[in-house]
Every structure is written in structure tokens, then in C-alpha cells.
Amino acid sequence: MTGPDDSRDNTQSDRSDEPATGGSDSHSSDAASSTTPSDSTLLDGYYVRRIFWALVGIAVLSLGSAVLRVGQVGVDPYTAANIGISNTLGIDLGTYQLISNAVLFIPMLLWGRQYIGIGSIMNMILVGYFVQWFSTWLDPYFSDNPAAWQKMIMFAIGITFFCYGASLYMTSALGNSPYDAVAPIIVDHSKMPYRAVRTCQDLVFVVLAVIFHGTIGAGTVVTAFFTGPLIETFTEKVNKPLMRKDLTAASAKKSRVVMGRSHF
């Protein structure tokens, strides 16, 4: 994703300010310790809300993918390849995408632990099933051969939902999905430019989608390369203001999770 920002700064957990020890400062020390549980609870509350927004983001971007799929205008390269391969193997999309994500999670564990967060696990488990469920729910309402004007409407709706969901998920800053972590990990361990690595990665999955007859089309190209400005607009105008307090609290108590460069 070319998204909100290139969050590559290696943030580390803050060291809390320790009160000076000694007889004259004992009351300060007691006061500081008495406020710690309250501060911790507050930060936990902000963290829970970020988890909630990440979950909503995953659901919305999955709904966008399902609209693009049902509209037959093409989904993102990774989902397109997974749809084709899962159909070929005769297993459902959610299960196959979970297996695929589990395989991609191995390099994260070995070389990219800084990109792992609770959002990574949520994304890894849920997206495939959400796309599958939303597609099943939408299928009865749409023709098997939608007209051109119907495809245009579904393309616009699908891209909008996909971009807003992706922005909401990324703004929560709770870790990269396994697929999105591949390129940052390669860049971290080589001198290759991010854009070249990510483009090659997406092209590989487009080829896989073609080979296995996945759902490809204009939506595949747009989701891979051209949704950055819309995601950026949603991030700056909607989602950062929406999560301002939560993100401020996260910044005050810096997370150890590093969000890799976004690919859109």
C-alpha cells in the first residue's frame, strides 16, 4: 500500500519515568504508584478500541472484495490467486486463505517479528472467511452476467469499501497481514527498492490467478496499484480523527509493532 505513511521507524517501548528514591520523595513515589493502575487501564481501553476498529476495517475491506468478486470486476491479486487455487483444490476460500497466510506467517516469525501484532492474526484468520461469507450472502441478489452499468456501480462500491476498510485497518496500527509483510521483510534484508519488490510480488500472484482461473479484472489492477490516494484521503480525513485519542495514547506508550510500508 502506498498508504498513509512509511512507518519504518523502529519504535520501542517507552521507559516509564521513575520517581526519585529517598526519604524526601516518598510521597511522590507513592502518588506515582497509585496512578499507575489507572493509567494502565486507560491505555488498555484505548488498545481495545483499536482492536475493535481493526476488526471493523477487516470486515469492511472484505465486504469490498466480495462486492468486486460478485460484480465480476476482479479482486486484489492475493485474493484472486487464493480463489482460483481453492476452487481447483475443491476447498473453501476461507480455509485455503488461512493455510496460505499461515505459510506466509513463517517468514514473519523468522525475520519480521517487528511487523507482527494482534491485527496480523486477525487479518490472517478472518479475511478469507469474511470474503467467502459476504460473497455467499450477496450472490442471490446479483445476476450471473451483470450488465456493464451494473459492473461499473459494483466496481465503484467495491473499491470504496475496500479502500475505507484498508485505511481503517492500517490506521489502527496493530500489525501487518502476512501478505503485506513479505515485501518489507525482503527490503529489510536486501538493498532492493520497496516498489520493485512489491510490484513483483503482486505480479506473481496475478500470474497464479490467471493460471488457476481466479477472479481477475480491472479491480485486480486498481487494488494493487492505484488506490493509494483514496486510502490516504480516508486515513487523513476520517480515520485518524476517529481514532485520535486512541492513537495519541498508543504514541504515549509506544508500540513495539512496526507497520511496514503500505502497498496500494
LUMMIDREN-290988 format. One record per residue (C-alpha): residue number from 1; residue in one letter; x, z, y. Coordinates in Angstrom, 2 decimals. Example, Ala and Ser with C-alpha at 12.3 -4.5 7.8 and 13.67 -1.06 7.14 Angstrom:
residues 2
+-----+---------+---------+---------+---------+
! num ! residuo !      px !      pz !      py !
+-----+---------+---------+---------+---------+
!   1 !       a !   12.30 !    7.80 !   -4.50 !
!   2 !       s !   13.67 !    7.14 !   -1.06 !
+-----+---------+---------+---------+---------+
This chain:
residues 264
+-----+---------+---------+---------+---------+
! num ! residuo !      px !      pz !      py !
+-----+---------+---------+---------+---------+
!   1 !       m !    0.00 !    0.00 !    0.00 !
!   2 !       t !    1.31 !   -0.78 !    3.45 !
!   3 !       g !   -0.94 !    2.04 !    4.42 !
!   4 !       p !   -0.81 !    4.98 !    6.74 !
!   5 !       d !    2.89 !    5.69 !    6.78 !
!   6 !       d !    6.05 !    5.64 !    4.73 !
!   7 !       s !    6.07 !    9.27 !    3.71 !
!   8 !       r !    9.52 !    9.30 !    2.19 !
!   9 !       d !   10.84 !   12.32 !    4.00 !
!  10 !       n !   11.82 !   14.77 !    1.31 !
!  11 !       t !    9.72 !   17.73 !    2.25 !
!  12 !       q !   10.41 !   21.07 !    0.67 !
!  13 !       s !    8.51 !   24.30 !    0.51 !
!  14 !       d !    8.85 !   26.35 !    3.68 !
!  15 !       r !   10.62 !   29.63 !    3.60 !
!  16 !       s !    8.33 !   32.28 !    4.97 !
!  17 !       d !    9.64 !   34.30 !    7.88 !
!  18 !       e !   10.78 !   37.65 !    6.59 !
!  19 !       p !   10.29 !   40.67 !    8.82 !
!  20 !       a !   13.42 !   42.60 !    9.66 !
!  21 !       t !   14.03 !   45.60 !    7.49 !
!  22 !       g !   14.76 !   49.01 !    8.73 !
!  23 !       g !   13.02 !   52.16 !    9.82 !
!  24 !       s !   12.03 !   50.95 !   13.29 !
!  25 !       d !   10.38 !   47.79 !   11.92 !
!  26 !       s !    8.44 !   49.34 !    9.05 !
!  27 !       h !    5.09 !   48.93 !   10.80 !
!  28 !       s !    5.82 !   45.23 !   11.47 !
!  29 !       s !    6.70 !   44.77 !    7.83 !
!  30 !       d !    3.50 !   46.45 !    6.69 !
!  31 !       a !    1.42 !   44.35 !    9.08 !
!  32 !       a !    3.06 !   41.14 !    7.88 !
!  33 !       s !    2.49 !   42.01 !    4.26 !
!  34 !       s !   -1.12 !   42.90 !    4.95 !
!  35 !       t !   -1.82 !   39.44 !    6.39 !
!  36 !       t !   -0.20 !   37.56 !    3.54 !
!  37 !       p !   -3.19 !   37.57 !    1.15 !
!  38 !       s !   -5.47 !   36.33 !    3.92 !
!  39 !       d !   -3.09 !   33.52 !    4.85 !
!  40 !       s !   -2.67 !   32.56 !    1.19 !
!  41 !       t !   -6.43 !   32.48 !    0.65 !
!  42 !       l !   -6.85 !   30.33 !    3.75 !
!  43 !       l !   -4.22 !   27.87 !    2.57 !
!  44 !       d !   -5.81 !   27.77 !   -0.89 !
!  45 !       g !   -9.12 !   26.93 !    0.73 !
!  46 !       y !   -7.56 !   24.03 !    2.62 !
!  47 !       y !   -5.92 !   22.84 !   -0.61 !
!  48 !       v !   -9.23 !   22.92 !   -2.50 !
!  49 !       r !  -10.83 !   20.83 !    0.23 !
!  50 !       r !   -8.02 !   18.26 !   -0.03 !
!  51 !       i !   -8.67 !   18.10 !   -3.79 !
!  52 !       f !  -12.35 !   17.52 !   -3.03 !
!  53 !       w !  -11.57 !   14.67 !   -0.59 !
!  54 !       a !   -9.12 !   13.12 !   -3.08 !
!  55 !       l !  -11.86 !   13.17 !   -5.72 !
!  56 !       v !  -14.35 !   11.57 !   -3.32 !
!  57 !       g !  -11.71 !    8.94 !   -2.46 !
!  58 !       i !  -11.14 !    8.13 !   -6.13 !
!  59 !       a !  -14.90 !    7.77 !   -6.67 !
!  60 !       v !  -15.37 !    5.53 !   -3.62 !
!  61 !       l !  -12.42 !    3.21 !   -4.37 !
!  62 !       s !  -13.64 !    2.97 !   -7.98 !
!  63 !       l !  -17.11 !    2.04 !   -6.73 !
!  64 !       g !  -15.49 !   -0.65 !   -4.58 !
!  65 !       s !  -13.63 !   -2.00 !   -7.62 !
!  66 !       a !  -16.87 !   -2.01 !   -9.61 !
!  67 !       v !  -18.67 !   -3.97 !   -6.87 !
!  68 !       l !  -15.84 !   -6.52 !   -6.83 !
!  69 !       r !  -15.96 !   -6.73 !  -10.62 !
!  70 !       v !  -19.73 !   -7.18 !  -10.86 !
!  71 !       g !  -19.62 !   -9.65 !   -7.98 !
!  72 !       q !  -17.04 !  -11.66 !   -9.94 !
!  73 !       v !  -14.71 !  -11.94 !   -6.96 !
!  74 !       g !  -11.67 !  -10.24 !   -8.51 !
!  75 !       v !  -10.35 !   -6.67 !   -8.65 !
!  76 !       d !   -6.87 !   -5.31 !   -7.92 !
!  77 !       p !   -4.06 !   -6.58 !  -10.20 !
!  78 !       y !   -3.69 !   -3.39 !  -12.25 !
!  79 !       t !   -7.41 !   -3.03 !  -12.95 !
!  80 !       a !   -7.72 !   -6.78 !  -13.62 !
!  81 !       a !   -4.99 !   -6.63 !  -16.26 !
!  82 !       n !   -6.49 !   -3.49 !  -17.80 !
!  83 !       i !   -9.94 !   -5.09 !  -18.01 !
!  84 !       g !   -8.53 !   -8.14 !  -19.80 !
!  85 !       i !   -6.35 !   -6.18 !  -22.23 !
!  86 !       s !   -9.06 !   -3.61 !  -23.01 !
!  87 !       n !  -11.56 !   -6.41 !  -23.75 !
!  88 !       t !   -9.03 !   -8.10 !  -26.02 !
!  89 !       l !   -8.34 !   -4.85 !  -27.90 !
!  90 !       g !  -12.04 !   -4.00 !  -28.09 !
!  91 !       i !  -11.80 !   -0.61 !  -26.38 !
!  92 !       d !  -13.48 !    0.56 !  -23.21 !
!  93 !       l !  -11.76 !    0.20 !  -19.84 !
!  94 !       g !  -11.59 !    3.94 !  -19.10 !
!  95 !       t !   -9.80 !    4.77 !  -22.34 !
!  96 !       y !   -7.35 !    1.87 !  -22.09 !
!  97 !       q !   -6.52 !    2.60 !  -18.43 !
!  98 !       l !   -5.91 !    6.24 !  -19.29 !
!  99 !       i !   -3.48 !    5.17 !  -22.03 !
! 100 !       s !   -1.79 !    2.71 !  -19.66 !
! 101 !       n !   -1.48 !    5.38 !  -16.97 !
! 102 !       a !   -0.06 !    7.84 !  -19.48 !
! 103 !       v !    2.68 !    5.33 !  -20.31 !
! 104 !       l !    3.44 !    4.79 !  -16.61 !
! 105 !       f !    3.46 !    8.56 !  -16.10 !
! 106 !       i !    6.58 !    8.87 !  -18.28 !
! 107 !       p !    8.91 !    7.36 !  -15.62 !
! 108 !       m !    7.35 !    9.71 !  -13.07 !
! 109 !       l !    8.26 !   12.69 !  -15.24 !
! 110 !       l !   11.79 !   11.39 !  -15.81 !
! 111 !       w !   12.76 !   10.02 !  -12.41 !
! 112 !       g !    9.98 !   10.59 !   -9.89 !
! 113 !       r !    8.67 !   14.12 !  -10.16 !
! 114 !       q !    8.54 !   14.34 !   -6.37 !
! 115 !       y !    5.65 !   11.86 !   -6.45 !
! 116 !       i !    3.57 !   13.94 !   -8.88 !
! 117 !       g !    0.70 !   16.05 !   -7.62 !
! 118 !       i !   -2.71 !   17.07 !   -8.83 !
! 119 !       g !   -4.02 !   13.84 !   -7.30 !
! 120 !       s !   -1.79 !   11.89 !   -9.68 !
! 121 !       i !   -3.51 !   13.46 !  -12.67 !
! 122 !       m !   -6.98 !   12.97 !  -11.18 !
! 123 !       n !   -6.26 !    9.31 !  -10.45 !
! 124 !       m !   -4.69 !    8.75 !  -13.86 !
! 125 !       i !   -7.68 !   10.14 !  -15.75 !
! 126 !       l !  -10.67 !    9.19 !  -13.61 !
! 127 !       v !  -10.30 !    5.75 !  -12.02 !
! 128 !       g !  -10.73 !    3.67 !  -15.18 !
! 129 !       y !  -13.78 !    5.63 !  -16.29 !
! 130 !       f !  -15.31 !    5.56 !  -12.81 !
! 131 !       v !  -14.91 !    1.76 !  -12.58 !
! 132 !       q !  -16.43 !    1.42 !  -16.05 !
! 133 !       w !  -19.39 !    3.71 !  -15.28 !
! 134 !       f !  -20.13 !    2.18 !  -11.88 !
! 135 !       s !  -19.94 !   -1.33 !  -13.37 !
! 136 !       t !  -22.39 !   -0.38 !  -16.10 !
! 137 !       w !  -24.73 !    1.10 !  -13.50 !
! 138 !       l !  -24.53 !   -1.98 !  -11.20 !
! 139 !       d !  -24.70 !   -4.71 !  -13.85 !
! 140 !       p !  -28.51 !   -4.75 !  -14.30 !
! 141 !       y !  -29.06 !   -5.31 !  -10.59 !
! 142 !       f !  -26.97 !   -8.47 !  -10.28 !
! 143 !       s !  -27.09 !  -11.94 !  -11.74 !
! 144 !       d !  -24.52 !  -13.12 !  -14.27 !
! 145 !       n !  -23.95 !  -16.11 !  -11.98 !
! 146 !       p !  -24.22 !  -14.83 !   -8.40 !
! 147 !       a !  -24.64 !  -17.37 !   -5.62 !
! 148 !       a !  -21.83 !  -17.95 !   -3.15 !
! 149 !       w !  -23.55 !  -15.93 !   -0.42 !
! 150 !       q !  -24.04 !  -13.03 !   -2.85 !
! 151 !       k !  -20.37 !  -13.12 !   -3.74 !
! 152 !       m !  -19.44 !  -13.02 !   -0.06 !
! 153 !       i !  -21.61 !   -9.95 !    0.53 !
! 154 !       m !  -20.29 !   -8.17 !   -2.53 !
! 155 !       f !  -16.74 !   -9.07 !   -1.58 !
! 156 !       a !  -17.21 !   -7.51 !    1.87 !
! 157 !       i !  -18.87 !   -4.39 !    0.46 !
! 158 !       g !  -16.36 !   -4.00 !   -2.35 !
! 159 !       i !  -13.31 !   -4.37 !   -0.12 !
! 160 !       t !  -14.74 !   -1.92 !    2.42 !
! 161 !       f !  -15.45 !    0.73 !   -0.23 !
! 162 !       f !  -12.10 !    0.11 !   -1.92 !
! 163 !       c !  -10.15 !    0.48 !    1.34 !
! 164 !       y !  -12.03 !    3.55 !    2.52 !
! 165 !       g !  -11.61 !    5.26 !   -0.85 !
! 166 !       a !   -7.91 !    4.39 !   -0.99 !
! 167 !       s !   -7.44 !    5.74 !    2.54 !
! 168 !       l !   -9.28 !    8.97 !    1.73 !
! 169 !       y !   -7.24 !    9.49 !   -1.44 !
! 170 !       m !   -3.93 !    8.77 !    0.28 !
! 171 !       t !   -4.71 !   10.90 !    3.33 !
! 172 !       s !   -5.27 !   13.92 !    1.08 !
! 173 !       a !   -1.55 !   13.55 !    0.14 !
! 174 !       l !   -1.81 !   15.08 !   -3.32 !
! 175 !       g !    0.43 !   12.68 !   -5.23 !
! 176 !       n !    0.77 !    9.03 !   -6.19 !
! 177 !       s !   -1.05 !    7.34 !   -9.02 !
! 178 !       p !    1.32 !    6.35 !  -11.85 !
! 179 !       y !    0.98 !    2.64 !  -10.97 !
! 180 !       d !    1.71 !    3.24 !   -7.29 !
! 181 !       a !    4.76 !    5.38 !   -8.14 !
! 182 !       v !    6.56 !    2.63 !  -10.08 !
! 183 !       a !    7.90 !    0.74 !   -7.05 !
! 184 !       p !    9.06 !    3.84 !   -5.08 !
! 185 !       i !   10.91 !    5.12 !   -8.15 !
! 186 !       i !   12.71 !    1.77 !   -8.57 !
! 187 !       v !   13.57 !    1.71 !   -4.86 !
! 188 !       d !   14.88 !    5.29 !   -5.02 !
! 189 !       h !   17.27 !    4.36 !   -7.82 !
! 190 !       s !   18.37 !    0.98 !   -6.51 !
! 191 !       k !   19.05 !   -0.85 !   -3.26 !
! 192 !       m !   16.16 !   -3.23 !   -3.72 !
! 193 !       p !   13.63 !   -3.56 !   -0.86 !
! 194 !       y !   10.26 !   -1.95 !   -1.48 !
! 195 !       r !    8.16 !   -5.00 !   -0.59 !
! 196 !       a !   10.02 !   -7.22 !   -3.08 !
! 197 !       v !    9.70 !   -4.65 !   -5.87 !
! 198 !       r !    6.02 !   -4.05 !   -5.26 !
! 199 !       t !    5.23 !   -7.76 !   -5.00 !
! 200 !       c !    6.97 !   -8.44 !   -8.32 !
! 201 !       q !    5.10 !   -5.55 !   -9.92 !
! 202 !       d !    1.72 !   -6.86 !   -8.76 !
! 203 !       l !    2.57 !  -10.41 !   -9.81 !
! 204 !       v !    3.46 !   -9.22 !  -13.32 !
! 205 !       f !    0.02 !   -7.64 !  -13.64 !
! 206 !       v !   -1.69 !  -10.70 !  -12.19 !
! 207 !       v !    0.01 !  -12.78 !  -14.90 !
! 208 !       l !   -1.16 !  -10.27 !  -17.53 !
! 209 !       a !   -4.68 !  -10.51 !  -16.12 !
! 210 !       v !   -4.57 !  -14.32 !  -16.39 !
! 211 !       i !   -3.24 !  -14.20 !  -19.95 !
! 212 !       f !   -5.88 !  -11.71 !  -21.10 !
! 213 !       h !   -8.72 !  -13.16 !  -19.02 !
! 214 !       g !   -9.11 !  -10.21 !  -16.69 !
! 215 !       t !  -11.33 !  -10.21 !  -13.61 !
! 216 !       i !   -9.25 !  -12.07 !  -11.02 !
! 217 !       g !  -10.19 !  -13.88 !   -7.84 !
! 218 !       a !   -9.91 !  -13.59 !   -4.08 !
! 219 !       g !  -10.39 !   -9.83 !   -4.36 !
! 220 !       t !   -7.26 !   -9.61 !   -6.51 !
! 221 !       v !   -5.11 !  -11.20 !   -3.81 !
! 222 !       v !   -6.70 !   -9.29 !   -0.94 !
! 223 !       t !   -6.49 !   -5.85 !   -2.58 !
! 224 !       a !   -2.85 !   -6.45 !   -3.49 !
! 225 !       f !   -1.52 !   -7.78 !   -0.20 !
! 226 !       f !   -3.92 !   -7.83 !    2.75 !
! 227 !       t !   -5.92 !   -4.60 !    3.01 !
! 228 !       g !   -3.32 !   -2.61 !    4.95 !
! 229 !       p !   -4.88 !   -2.89 !    8.43 !
! 230 !       l !   -8.32 !   -1.79 !    7.21 !
! 231 !       i !   -6.87 !    1.16 !    5.28 !
! 232 !       e !   -4.81 !    2.10 !    8.35 !
! 233 !       t !   -7.93 !    2.00 !   10.54 !
! 234 !       f !   -9.88 !    4.23 !    8.16 !
! 235 !       t !   -6.94 !    6.63 !    7.95 !
! 236 !       e !   -6.33 !    6.99 !   11.68 !
! 237 !       k !   -9.92 !    6.77 !   12.95 !
! 238 !       v !  -11.84 !    8.55 !   10.20 !
! 239 !       n !   -9.91 !   10.40 !    7.53 !
! 240 !       k !   -7.15 !   12.10 !    9.48 !
! 241 !       p !   -9.70 !   13.56 !   11.94 !
! 242 !       l !  -11.89 !   14.50 !    8.98 !
! 243 !       m !   -9.04 !   16.40 !    7.30 !
! 244 !       r !   -7.20 !   17.56 !   10.42 !
! 245 !       k !   -7.39 !   21.28 !    9.65 !
! 246 !       d !   -6.52 !   20.79 !    6.00 !
! 247 !       l !   -3.53 !   18.57 !    6.80 !
! 248 !       t !   -2.34 !   20.98 !    9.51 !
! 249 !       a !   -2.41 !   23.82 !    7.00 !
! 250 !       a !   -0.55 !   21.66 !    4.46 !
! 251 !       s !    2.07 !   20.83 !    7.10 !
! 252 !       a !    2.47 !   24.51 !    7.98 !
! 253 !       k !    3.13 !   25.23 !    4.32 !
! 254 !       k !    4.90 !   22.01 !    3.39 !
! 255 !       s !    4.08 !   20.50 !    0.03 !
! 256 !       r !    6.82 !   19.56 !   -2.39 !
! 257 !       v !    4.95 !   16.36 !   -3.27 !
! 258 !       v !    6.32 !   13.22 !   -1.63 !
! 259 !       m !    3.84 !   10.39 !   -1.10 !
! 260 !       g !    5.61 !    7.10 !   -1.81 !
! 261 !       r !    5.26 !    4.06 !    0.38 !
! 262 !       s !    1.77 !    2.65 !    0.08 !
! 263 !       h !    1.38 !   -0.88 !   -1.25 !
! 264 !       f !   -1.57 !   -2.53 !    0.49 !
+-----+---------+---------+---------+---------+
